[in-house]
Amino acid sequence: MTEPLTEQRPMPGPVVYGYLRLLRSAPARRHALRDALAEYCRQHELQLAGVFTDRGGEAAFAGLLDVLSAAGTYGVVLPALAHLGPSQVAPERARRITSVGARLLLVRGGRLAERRVLPVQRATRLATVSAFDARRA
């Protein structure tokens, strides 16, 4: 039996984690947001390894920071920048995420977000993702 050429083998995309801030939301909204993250990742060939859901404490964000320190993690995907928290908290959270080398990827931009395409190296080929890089904001 012959093995497929390297270019024909399925390659996992860059690993990302989702983050949702849902203080008071219906289960239908929670599922719709998770589905939106999953669809975004599918469209951009990203591997969604998990979704952390903040319900008002710090545990979900602390867990997110823990997994971001693992080798091979590309970034965090959010429905919108507002999911990082209120305006007095979000910039610090964005800084903490990017300080470990992770990128912030937005399903849709907000008024503070700038949308652009950043290259992502995947084995021997390039994929592109619509991304927000908070280090340059």
N, CA, C and O atoms as a GROMACS GRO file, in nm:
protein
  548
    1MET      N    1   0.085  -0.118   0.000
    1MET     CA    2   0.000   0.000   0.000
    1MET      C    3   0.089   0.124   0.000
    1MET      O    4   0.184   0.133   0.078
    2THR      N    5   0.058   0.217  -0.087
    2THR     CA    6   0.138   0.339  -0.094
    2THR      C    7   0.077   0.447  -0.008
    2THR      O    8  -0.045   0.455   0.010
    3GLU      N    9   0.165   0.531   0.045
    3GLU     CA   10   0.118   0.642   0.128
    3GLU      C   11   0.088   0.762   0.039
    3GLU      O   12   0.154   0.781  -0.063
    4PRO      N   13  -0.010   0.845   0.078
    4PRO     CA   14  -0.040   0.964  -0.002
    4PRO      C   15   0.076   1.063   0.005
    4PRO      O   16   0.152   1.066   0.101
    5LEU      N   17   0.087   1.143  -0.099
    5LEU     CA   18   0.187   1.248  -0.099
    5LEU      C   19   0.166   1.342   0.019
    5LEU      O   20   0.053   1.357   0.067
    6THR      N   21   0.272   1.403   0.065
    6THR     CA   22   0.263   1.494   0.180
    6THR      C   23   0.156   1.600   0.158
    6THR      O   24   0.080   1.633   0.249
    7GLU      N   25   0.149   1.655   0.036
    7GLU     CA   26   0.052   1.761   0.007
    7GLU      C   27  -0.092   1.712   0.012
    7GLU      O   28  -0.184   1.792   0.022
    8GLN      N   29  -0.112   1.580   0.006
    8GLN     CA   30  -0.247   1.524   0.005
    8GLN      C   31  -0.290   1.473   0.142
    8GLN      O   32  -0.404   1.429   0.158
    9ARG      N   33  -0.202   1.477   0.238
    9ARG     CA   34  -0.236   1.432   0.373
    9ARG      C   35  -0.311   1.543   0.447
    9ARG      O   36  -0.276   1.661   0.435
   10PRO      N   37  -0.411   1.506   0.522
   10PRO     CA   38  -0.481   1.610   0.600
   10PRO      C   39  -0.387   1.667   0.707
   10PRO      O   40  -0.318   1.592   0.776
   11MET      N   41  -0.386   1.797   0.719
   11MET     CA   42  -0.302   1.865   0.818
   11MET      C   43  -0.393   1.939   0.916
   11MET      O   44  -0.484   2.011   0.874
   12PRO      N   45  -0.370   1.922   1.044
   12PRO     CA   46  -0.450   2.000   1.139
   12PRO      C   47  -0.412   2.147   1.130
   12PRO      O   48  -0.296   2.181   1.108
   13GLY      N   49  -0.511   2.233   1.147
   13GLY     CA   50  -0.485   2.377   1.143
   13GLY      C   51  -0.422   2.424   1.273
   13GLY      O   52  -0.409   2.347   1.368
   14PRO      N   53  -0.384   2.550   1.276
   14PRO     CA   54  -0.332   2.606   1.401
   14PRO      C   55  -0.436   2.593   1.513
   14PRO      O   56  -0.555   2.609   1.490
   15VAL      N   57  -0.388   2.563   1.632
   15VAL     CA   58  -0.477   2.540   1.747
   15VAL      C   59  -0.518   2.673   1.808
   15VAL      O   60  -0.435   2.758   1.839
   16VAL      N   61  -0.650   2.690   1.825
   16VAL     CA   62  -0.705   2.808   1.890
   16VAL      C   63  -0.805   2.764   1.997
   16VAL      O   64  -0.855   2.652   1.995
   17TYR      N   65  -0.832   2.856   2.089
   17TYR     CA   66  -0.934   2.834   2.192
   17TYR      C   67  -1.034   2.947   2.182
   17TYR      O   68  -0.999   3.061   2.156
   18GLY      N   69  -1.160   2.914   2.204
   18GLY     CA   70  -1.264   3.013   2.206
   18GLY      C   71  -1.281   3.071   2.345
   18GLY      O   72  -1.250   3.006   2.445
   19TYR      N   73  -1.332   3.193   2.351
   19TYR     CA   74  -1.361   3.256   2.480
   19TYR      C   75  -1.492   3.333   2.467
   19TYR      O   76  -1.506   3.419   2.379
   20LEU      N   77  -1.585   3.302   2.554
   20LEU     CA   78  -1.716   3.367   2.556
   20LEU      C   79  -1.739   3.428   2.693
   20LEU      O   80  -1.710   3.366   2.795
   21ARG      N   81  -1.789   3.548   2.696
   21ARG     CA   82  -1.832   3.612   2.822
   21ARG      C   83  -1.984   3.618   2.818
   21ARG      O   84  -2.042   3.699   2.746
   22LEU      N   85  -2.047   3.532   2.897
   22LEU     CA   86  -2.193   3.520   2.896
   22LEU      C   87  -2.244   3.527   3.038
   22LEU      O   88  -2.261   3.424   3.105
   23LEU      N   89  -2.270   3.648   3.086
   23LEU     CA   90  -2.314   3.665   3.223
   23LEU      C   91  -2.458   3.620   3.242
   23LEU      O   92  -2.489   3.547   3.337
   24ARG      N   93  -2.546   3.662   3.154
   24ARG     CA   94  -2.686   3.623   3.160
   24ARG      C   95  -2.733   3.600   3.017
   24ARG      O   96  -2.770   3.694   2.947
   25SER      N   97  -2.730   3.475   2.975
   25SER     CA   98  -2.774   3.448   2.838
   25SER      C   99  -2.848   3.316   2.833
   25SER      O  100  -2.823   3.224   2.911
   26ALA      N  101  -2.938   3.309   2.739
   26ALA     CA  102  -3.018   3.188   2.719
   26ALA      C  103  -2.930   3.079   2.657
   26ALA      O  104  -2.834   3.109   2.586
   27PRO      N  105  -2.964   2.955   2.682
   27PRO     CA  106  -2.888   2.844   2.622
   27PRO      C  107  -2.881   2.853   2.470
   27PRO      O  108  -2.780   2.816   2.410
   28ALA      N  109  -2.987   2.902   2.406
   28ALA     CA  110  -2.986   2.915   2.260
   28ALA      C  111  -2.878   3.012   2.215
   28ALA      O  112  -2.810   2.987   2.116
   29ARG      N  113  -2.861   3.123   2.286
   29ARG     CA  114  -2.755   3.219   2.250
   29ARG      C  115  -2.618   3.158   2.271
   29ARG      O  116  -2.529   3.174   2.187
   30ARG      N  117  -2.599   3.088   2.381
   30ARG     CA  118  -2.472   3.022   2.410
   30ARG      C  119  -2.435   2.925   2.298
   30ARG      O  120  -2.321   2.922   2.252
   31HIS      N  121  -2.533   2.844   2.255
   31HIS     CA  122  -2.509   2.747   2.147
   31HIS      C  123  -2.481   2.818   2.014
   31HIS      O  124  -2.395   2.775   1.938
   32ALA      N  125  -2.553   2.926   1.987
   32ALA     CA  126  -2.532   3.000   1.862
   32ALA      C  127  -2.391   3.061   1.858
   32ALA      O  128  -2.327   3.059   1.753
   33LEU      N  129  -2.344   3.113   1.970
   33LEU     CA  130  -2.210   3.171   1.974
   33LEU      C  131  -2.102   3.064   1.958
   33LEU      O  132  -2.004   3.084   1.887
   34ARG      N  133  -2.122   2.950   2.023
   34ARG     CA  134  -2.027   2.838   2.007
   34ARG      C  135  -2.025   2.792   1.862
   34ARG      O  136  -1.918   2.764   1.807
   35ASP      N  137  -2.141   2.783   1.800
   35ASP     CA  138  -2.150   2.744   1.660
   35ASP      C  139  -2.079   2.845   1.570
   35ASP      O  140  -2.013   2.807   1.473
   36ALA      N  141  -2.092   2.974   1.602
   36ALA     CA  142  -2.026   3.078   1.523
   36ALA      C  143  -1.874   3.065   1.533
   36ALA      O  144  -1.804   3.081   1.433
   37LEU      N  145  -1.823   3.036   1.652
   37LEU     CA  146  -1.680   3.015   1.669
   37LEU      C  147  -1.633   2.894   1.588
   37LEU      O  148  -1.531   2.899   1.520
   38ALA      N  149  -1.709   2.785   1.598
   38ALA     CA  150  -1.673   2.663   1.526
   38ALA      C  151  -1.675   2.685   1.374
   38ALA      O  152  -1.586   2.636   1.304
   39GLU      N  153  -1.774   2.756   1.324
   39GLU     CA  154  -1.784   2.782   1.181
   39GLU      C  155  -1.669   2.872   1.134
   39GLU      O  156  -1.612   2.848   1.028
   40TYR      N  157  -1.637   2.973   1.212
   40TYR     CA  158  -1.524   3.060   1.179
   40TYR      C  159  -1.396   2.978   1.168
   40TYR      O  160  -1.318   2.994   1.073
   41CYS      N  161  -1.374   2.891   1.264
   41CYS     CA  162  -1.254   2.807   1.263
   41CYS      C  163  -1.254   2.712   1.144
   41CYS      O  164  -1.150   2.691   1.082
   42ARG      N  165  -1.368   2.656   1.112
   42ARG     CA  166  -1.376   2.566   0.996
   42ARG      C  167  -1.341   2.643   0.868
   42ARG      O  168  -1.264   2.594   0.785
   43GLN      N  169  -1.398   2.761   0.851
   43GLN     CA  170  -1.374   2.841   0.731
   43GLN      C  171  -1.227   2.882   0.716
   43GLN      O  172  -1.177   2.894   0.604
   44HIS      N  173  -1.160   2.904   0.829
   44HIS     CA  174  -1.022   2.952   0.825
   44HIS      C  175  -0.920   2.844   0.858
   44HIS      O  176  -0.804   2.873   0.886
   45GLU      N  177  -0.964   2.719   0.854
   45GLU     CA  178  -0.876   2.604   0.876
   45GLU      C  179  -0.802   2.611   1.008
   45GLU      O  180  -0.682   2.582   1.016
   46LEU      N  181  -0.874   2.649   1.111
   46LEU     CA  182  -0.820   2.653   1.247
   46LEU      C  183  -0.877   2.535   1.324
   46LEU      O  184  -0.988   2.490   1.297
   47GLN      N  185  -0.802   2.485   1.418
   47GLN     CA  186  -0.849   2.375   1.502
   47GLN      C  187  -0.896   2.430   1.636
   47GLN      O  188  -0.815   2.472   1.719
   48LEU      N  189  -1.028   2.431   1.657
   48LEU     CA  190  -1.085   2.481   1.783
   48LEU      C  191  -1.072   2.372   1.887
   48LEU      O  192  -1.144   2.272   1.885
   49ALA      N  193  -0.978   2.391   1.980
   49ALA     CA  194  -0.948   2.289   2.080
   49ALA      C  195  -1.042   2.293   2.200
   49ALA      O  196  -1.051   2.194   2.273
   50GLY      N  197  -1.111   2.403   2.221
   50GLY     CA  198  -1.202   2.415   2.334
   50GLY      C  199  -1.255   2.556   2.343
   50GLY      O  200  -1.203   2.648   2.281
   51VAL      N  201  -1.361   2.573   2.422
   51VAL     CA  202  -1.421   2.705   2.442
   51VAL      C  203  -1.435   2.728   2.593
   51VAL      O  204  -1.496   2.649   2.664
   52PHE      N  205  -1.378   2.838   2.638
   52PHE     CA  206  -1.390   2.879   2.777
   52PHE      C  207  -1.504   2.978   2.788
   52PHE      O  208  -1.513   3.072   2.709
   53THR      N  209  -1.592   2.957   2.886
   53THR     CA  210  -1.708   3.044   2.904
   53THR      C  211  -1.700   3.114   3.039
   53THR      O  212  -1.701   3.049   3.143
   54ASP      N  213  -1.694   3.246   3.035
   54ASP     CA  214  -1.687   3.331   3.153
   54ASP      C  215  -1.830   3.363   3.195
   54ASP      O  216  -1.908   3.417   3.116
   55ARG      N  217  -1.864   3.331   3.318
   55ARG     CA  218  -1.997   3.361   3.371
   55ARG      C  219  -1.989   3.464   3.484
   55ARG      O  220  -2.079   3.472   3.568
   56GLY      N  221  -1.881   3.541   3.485
   56GLY     CA  222  -1.870   3.648   3.583
   56GLY      C  223  -1.753   3.636   3.677
   56GLY      O  224  -1.730   3.728   3.756
   57GLY      N  225  -1.678   3.528   3.673
   57GLY     CA  226  -1.561   3.513   3.760
   57GLY      C  227  -1.432   3.521   3.681
   57GLY      O  228  -1.432   3.562   3.564
   58GLU      N  229  -1.325   3.482   3.743
   58GLU     CA  230  -1.194   3.485   3.677
   58GLU      C  231  -1.147   3.346   3.637
   58GLU      O  232  -1.045   3.333   3.569
   59ALA      N  233  -1.218   3.241   3.677
   59ALA     CA  234  -1.172   3.103   3.653
   59ALA      C  235  -1.156   3.070   3.505
   59ALA      O  236  -1.056   3.010   3.465
   60ALA      N  237  -1.253   3.109   3.423
   60ALA     CA  238  -1.246   3.077   3.281
   60ALA      C  239  -1.128   3.149   3.215
   60ALA      O  240  -1.058   3.090   3.133
   61PHE      N  241  -1.105   3.274   3.251
   61PHE     CA  242  -0.994   3.348   3.191
   61PHE      C  243  -0.860   3.291   3.238
   61PHE      O  244  -0.766   3.280   3.159
   62ALA      N  245  -0.851   3.254   3.365
   62ALA     CA  246  -0.728   3.193   3.416
   62ALA      C  247  -0.700   3.060   3.345
   62ALA      O  248  -0.586   3.031   3.311
   63GLY      N  249  -0.804   2.981   3.322
   63GLY     CA  250  -0.788   2.856   3.248
   63GLY      C  251  -0.742   2.880   3.105
   63GLY      O  252  -0.657   2.807   3.053
   64LEU      N  253  -0.797   2.983   3.042
   64LEU     CA  254  -0.755   3.019   2.907
   64LEU      C  255  -0.607   3.054   2.904
   64LEU      O  256  -0.534   3.005   2.818
   65LEU      N  257  -0.562   3.136   2.997
   65LEU     CA  258  -0.420   3.173   3.002
   65LEU      C  259  -0.331   3.052   3.022
   65LEU      O  260  -0.222   3.044   2.966
   66ASP      N  261  -0.377   2.956   3.102
   66ASP     CA  262  -0.299   2.833   3.124
   66ASP      C  263  -0.278   2.757   2.994
   66ASP      O  264  -0.166   2.715   2.964
   67VAL      N  265  -0.385   2.738   2.915
   67VAL     CA  266  -0.370   2.660   2.792
   67VAL      C  267  -0.294   2.737   2.685
   67VAL      O  268  -0.230   2.677   2.599
   68LEU      N  269  -0.300   2.870   2.689
   68LEU     CA  270  -0.228   2.949   2.590
   68LEU      C  271  -0.077   2.937   2.605
   68LEU      O  272  -0.003   2.959   2.510
   69SER      N  273  -0.032   2.901   2.724
   69SER     CA  274   0.111   2.886   2.745
   69SER      C  275   0.164   2.754   2.688
   69SER      O  276   0.285   2.733   2.682
   70ALA      N  277   0.074   2.665   2.647
   70ALA     CA  278   0.115   2.537   2.588
   70ALA      C  279   0.176   2.560   2.450
   70ALA      O  280   0.131   2.647   2.375
   71ALA      N  281   0.275   2.482   2.418
   71ALA     CA  282   0.340   2.494   2.287
   71ALA      C  283   0.240   2.463   2.176
   71ALA      O  284   0.159   2.371   2.189
   72GLY      N  285   0.246   2.537   2.070
   72GLY     CA  286   0.162   2.511   1.954
   72GLY      C  287   0.027   2.581   1.954
   72GLY      O  288  -0.050   2.562   1.860
   73THR      N  289  -0.004   2.660   2.054
   73THR     CA  290  -0.130   2.732   2.056
   73THR      C  291  -0.114   2.861   1.977
   73THR      O  292  -0.024   2.940   2.003
   74TYR      N  293  -0.203   2.881   1.879
   74TYR     CA  294  -0.194   2.997   1.792
   74TYR      C  295  -0.265   3.120   1.849
   74TYR      O  296  -0.212   3.231   1.842
   75GLY      N  297  -0.385   3.100   1.906
   75GLY     CA  298  -0.455   3.218   1.955
   75GLY      C  299  -0.589   3.189   2.017
   75GLY      O  300  -0.624   3.075   2.049
   76VAL      N  301  -0.664   3.298   2.034
   76VAL     CA  302  -0.797   3.296   2.095
   76VAL      C  303  -0.896   3.354   1.995
   76VAL      O  304  -0.871   3.460   1.937
   77VAL      N  305  -1.007   3.286   1.974
   77VAL     CA  306  -1.112   3.335   1.885
   77VAL      C  307  -1.230   3.381   1.970
   77VAL      O  308  -1.276   3.311   2.059
   78LEU      N  309  -1.277   3.503   1.939
   78LEU     CA  310  -1.387   3.566   2.012
   78LEU      C  311  -1.496   3.606   1.913
   78LEU      O  312  -1.465   3.638   1.798
   79PRO      N  313  -1.623   3.604   1.955
   79PRO     CA  314  -1.727   3.656   1.866
   79PRO      C  315  -1.705   3.804   1.836
   79PRO      O  316  -1.724   3.849   1.723
   80ALA      N  317  -1.665   3.880   1.938
   80ALA     CA  318  -1.636   4.023   1.926
   80ALA      C  319  -1.546   4.061   2.043
   80ALA      O  320  -1.538   3.988   2.142
   81LEU      N  321  -1.479   4.173   2.032
   81LEU     CA  322  -1.386   4.217   2.135
   81LEU      C  323  -1.454   4.236   2.271
   81LEU      O  324  -1.389   4.220   2.375
   82ALA      N  325  -1.582   4.268   2.272
   82ALA     CA  326  -1.656   4.289   2.397
   82ALA      C  327  -1.658   4.164   2.486
   82ALA      O  328  -1.685   4.175   2.606
   83HIS      N  329  -1.631   4.047   2.429
   83HIS     CA  330  -1.631   3.925   2.510
   83HIS      C  331  -1.512   3.918   2.606
   83HIS      O  332  -1.509   3.831   2.693
   84LEU      N  333  -1.416   4.006   2.591
   84LEU     CA  334  -1.305   4.009   2.687
   84LEU      C  335  -1.346   4.077   2.817
   84LEU      O  336  -1.275   4.066   2.917
   85GLY      N  337  -1.459   4.146   2.818
   85GLY     CA  338  -1.506   4.209   2.940
   85GLY      C  339  -1.538   4.355   2.919
   85GLY      O  340  -1.531   4.406   2.807
   86PRO      N  341  -1.574   4.424   3.028
   86PRO     CA  342  -1.606   4.566   3.019
   86PRO      C  343  -1.484   4.647   2.976
   86PRO      O  344  -1.371   4.598   2.982
   87SER      N  345  -1.506   4.769   2.933
   87SER     CA  346  -1.399   4.852   2.876
   87SER      C  347  -1.281   4.873   2.971
   87SER      O  348  -1.169   4.893   2.926
   88GLN      N  349  -1.305   4.869   3.102
   88GLN     CA  350  -1.194   4.887   3.196
   88GLN      C  351  -1.114   4.758   3.217
   88GLN      O  352  -1.005   4.763   3.274
   89VAL      N  353  -1.165   4.643   3.172
   89VAL     CA  354  -1.099   4.513   3.189
   89VAL      C  355  -1.042   4.459   3.058
   89VAL      O  356  -0.935   4.398   3.058
   90ALA      N  357  -1.112   4.480   2.949
   90ALA     CA  358  -1.077   4.419   2.820
   90ALA      C  359  -0.934   4.450   2.772
   90ALA      O  360  -0.865   4.358   2.728
   91PRO      N  361  -0.886   4.574   2.779
   91PRO     CA  362  -0.749   4.600   2.731
   91PRO      C  363  -0.642   4.521   2.808
   91PRO      O  364  -0.546   4.472   2.748
   92GLU      N  365  -0.659   4.509   2.938
   92GLU     CA  366  -0.562   4.433   3.018
   92GLU      C  367  -0.569   4.284   2.982
   92GLU      O  368  -0.465   4.218   2.974
   93ARG      N  369  -0.688   4.232   2.961
   93ARG     CA  370  -0.701   4.092   2.921
   93ARG      C  371  -0.638   4.069   2.784
   93ARG      O  372  -0.571   3.968   2.762
   94ALA      N  373  -0.660   4.162   2.692
   94ALA     CA  374  -0.599   4.149   2.560
   94ALA      C  375  -0.447   4.150   2.572
   94ALA      O  376  -0.378   4.073   2.505
   95ARG      N  377  -0.394   4.238   2.656
   95ARG     CA  378  -0.250   4.245   2.677
   95ARG      C  379  -0.196   4.114   2.734
   95ARG      O  380  -0.091   4.066   2.691
   96ARG      N  381  -0.267   4.057   2.829
   96ARG     CA  382  -0.223   3.931   2.891
   96ARG      C  383  -0.224   3.817   2.790
   96ARG      O  384  -0.136   3.731   2.792
   97ILE      N  385  -0.323   3.815   2.702
   97ILE     CA  386  -0.330   3.710   2.599
   97ILE      C  387  -0.214   3.724   2.502
   97ILE      O  388  -0.146   3.626   2.472
   98THR      N  389  -0.191   3.845   2.454
   98THR     CA  390  -0.085   3.864   2.355
   98THR      C  391   0.055   3.856   2.416
   98THR      O  392   0.152   3.831   2.345
   99SER      N  393   0.066   3.878   2.547
   99SER     CA  394   0.198   3.872   2.611
   99SER      C  395   0.254   3.730   2.614
   99SER      O  396   0.374   3.711   2.629
  100VAL      N  397   0.168   3.629   2.600
  100VAL     CA  398   0.215   3.491   2.593
  100VAL      C  399   0.236   3.446   2.449
  100VAL      O  400   0.263   3.329   2.423
  101GLY      N  401   0.221   3.540   2.354
  101GLY     CA  402   0.245   3.509   2.214
  101GLY      C  403   0.123   3.465   2.136
  101GLY      O  404   0.136   3.428   2.019
  102ALA      N  405   0.006   3.468   2.197
  102ALA     CA  406  -0.117   3.429   2.128
  102ALA      C  407  -0.176   3.548   2.053
  102ALA      O  408  -0.150   3.663   2.088
  103ARG      N  409  -0.255   3.520   1.953
  103ARG     CA  410  -0.323   3.623   1.876
  103ARG      C  411  -0.471   3.627   1.912
  103ARG      O  412  -0.528   3.526   1.953
  104LEU      N  413  -0.532   3.743   1.897
  104LEU     CA  414  -0.676   3.758   1.914
  104LEU      C  415  -0.741   3.755   1.776
  104LEU      O  416  -0.707   3.835   1.689
  105LEU      N  417  -0.833   3.663   1.757
  105LEU     CA  418  -0.904   3.648   1.630
  105LEU      C  419  -1.049   3.679   1.655
  105LEU      O  420  -1.110   3.621   1.745
  106LEU      N  421  -1.107   3.770   1.576
  106LEU     CA  422  -1.245   3.812   1.596
  106LEU      C  423  -1.333   3.760   1.483
  106LEU      O  424  -1.301   3.775   1.366
  107VAL      N  425  -1.447   3.699   1.521
  107VAL     CA  426  -1.545   3.658   1.421
  107VAL      C  427  -1.601   3.781   1.352
  107VAL      O  428  -1.620   3.782   1.231
  108ARG      N  429  -1.626   3.886   1.430
  108ARG     CA  430  -1.669   4.013   1.372
  108ARG      C  431  -1.601   4.125   1.450
  108ARG      O  432  -1.579   4.113   1.571
  109GLY      N  433  -1.567   4.232   1.381
  109GLY     CA  434  -1.496   4.342   1.444
  109GLY      C  435  -1.589   4.430   1.524
  109GLY      O  436  -1.710   4.430   1.504
  110GLY      N  437  -1.532   4.505   1.612
  110GLY     CA  438  -1.605   4.605   1.688
  110GLY      C  439  -1.548   4.741   1.654
  110GLY      O  440  -1.460   4.752   1.568
  111ARG      N  441  -1.597   4.845   1.718
  111ARG     CA  442  -1.549   4.978   1.682
  111ARG      C  443  -1.403   4.998   1.720
  111ARG      O  444  -1.336   5.082   1.661
  112LEU      N  445  -1.351   4.923   1.817
  112LEU     CA  446  -1.211   4.934   1.855
  112LEU      C  447  -1.122   4.840   1.775
  112LEU      O  448  -1.000   4.854   1.777
  113ALA      N  449  -1.181   4.747   1.706
  113ALA     CA  450  -1.103   4.645   1.636
  113ALA      C  451  -1.068   4.688   1.495
  113ALA      O  452  -1.146   4.756   1.428
  114GLU      N  453  -0.952   4.648   1.452
  114GLU     CA  454  -0.918   4.669   1.313
  114GLU      C  455  -0.909   4.530   1.251
  114GLU      O  456  -0.853   4.439   1.311
  115ARG      N  457  -0.963   4.516   1.132
  115ARG     CA  458  -0.967   4.386   1.066
  115ARG      C  459  -0.858   4.384   0.959
  115ARG      O  460  -0.844   4.478   0.881
  116ARG      N  461  -0.784   4.278   0.956
  116ARG     CA  462  -0.688   4.260   0.849
  116ARG      C  463  -0.656   4.112   0.837
  116ARG      O  464  -0.700   4.032   0.919
  117VAL      N  465  -0.581   4.077   0.738
  117VAL     CA  466  -0.545   3.939   0.714
  117VAL      C  467  -0.398   3.920   0.750
  117VAL      O  468  -0.312   3.993   0.701
  118LEU      N  469  -0.371   3.824   0.836
  118LEU     CA  470  -0.235   3.790   0.875
  118LEU      C  471  -0.200   3.653   0.820
  118LEU      O  472  -0.285   3.564   0.821
  119PRO      N  473  -0.078   3.633   0.772
  119PRO     CA  474  -0.040   3.500   0.724
  119PRO      C  475  -0.017   3.404   0.840
  119PRO      O  476   0.028   3.445   0.947
  120VAL      N  477  -0.047   3.280   0.819
  120VAL     CA  478  -0.025   3.174   0.918
  120VAL      C  479   0.054   3.064   0.849
  120VAL      O  480   0.010   3.012   0.747
  121GLN      N  481   0.170   3.028   0.904
  121GLN     CA  482   0.251   2.922   0.844
  121GLN      C  483   0.192   2.787   0.885
  121GLN      O  484   0.176   2.759   1.004
  122ARG      N  485   0.160   2.703   0.787
  122ARG     CA  486   0.111   2.568   0.813
  122ARG      C  487   0.193   2.472   0.732
  122ARG      O  488   0.178   2.464   0.610
  123ALA      N  489   0.281   2.399   0.797
  123ALA     CA  490   0.369   2.303   0.731
  123ALA      C  491   0.436   2.369   0.612
  123ALA      O  492   0.520   2.458   0.631
  124THR      N  493   0.402   2.329   0.491
  124THR     CA  494   0.468   2.387   0.374
  124THR      C  495   0.377   2.480   0.296
  124THR      O  496   0.413   2.521   0.186
  125ARG      N  497   0.262   2.513   0.348
  125ARG     CA  498   0.172   2.602   0.275
  125ARG      C  499   0.120   2.710   0.366
  125ARG      O  500   0.129   2.699   0.489
  126LEU      N  501   0.066   2.814   0.309
  126LEU     CA  502   0.012   2.924   0.387
  126LEU      C  503  -0.139   2.923   0.384
  126LEU      O  504  -0.201   2.896   0.281
  127ALA      N  505  -0.197   2.953   0.497
  127ALA     CA  506  -0.341   2.977   0.507
  127ALA      C  507  -0.355   3.120   0.556
  127ALA      O  508  -0.260   3.173   0.614
  128THR      N  509  -0.467   3.183   0.536
  128THR     CA  510  -0.486   3.317   0.590
  128THR      C  511  -0.610   3.319   0.678
  128THR      O  512  -0.706   3.246   0.654
  129VAL      N  513  -0.605   3.403   0.777
  129VAL     CA  514  -0.719   3.419   0.867
  129VAL      C  515  -0.745   3.568   0.887
  129VAL      O  516  -0.652   3.649   0.886
  130SER      N  517  -0.869   3.602   0.903
  130SER     CA  518  -0.904   3.739   0.937
  130SER      C  519  -0.873   3.755   1.085
  130SER      O  520  -0.928   3.682   1.168
  131ALA      N  521  -0.787   3.850   1.120
  131ALA     CA  522  -0.738   3.853   1.257
  131ALA      C  523  -0.727   3.994   1.312
  131ALA      O  524  -0.717   4.092   1.237
  132PHE      N  525  -0.729   4.002   1.442
  132PHE     CA  526  -0.704   4.126   1.512
  132PHE      C  527  -0.582   4.100   1.599
  132PHE      O  528  -0.584   4.011   1.684
  133ASP      N  529  -0.478   4.175   1.580
  133ASP     CA  530  -0.356   4.159   1.656
  133ASP      C  531  -0.350   4.273   1.757
  133ASP      O  532  -0.314   4.385   1.722
  134ALA      N  533  -0.384   4.245   1.880
  134ALA     CA  534  -0.395   4.349   1.982
  134ALA      C  535  -0.262   4.416   2.013
  134ALA      O  536  -0.259   4.526   2.067
  135ARG      N  537  -0.152   4.351   1.979
  135ARG     CA  538  -0.021   4.412   2.006
  135ARG      C  539   0.000   4.537   1.922
  135ARG      O  540   0.083   4.621   1.958
  136ARG      N  541  -0.071   4.551   1.813
  136ARG     CA  542  -0.053   4.668   1.727
  136ARG      C  543  -0.170   4.764   1.736
  136ARG      O  544  -0.174   4.864   1.664
  137ALA      N  545  -0.264   4.738   1.823
  137ALA     CA  546  -0.383   4.823   1.836
  137ALA      C  547  -0.352   4.945   1.921
  137ALA      O  548  -0.439   5.028   1.943
   0.00000   0.00000   0.00000
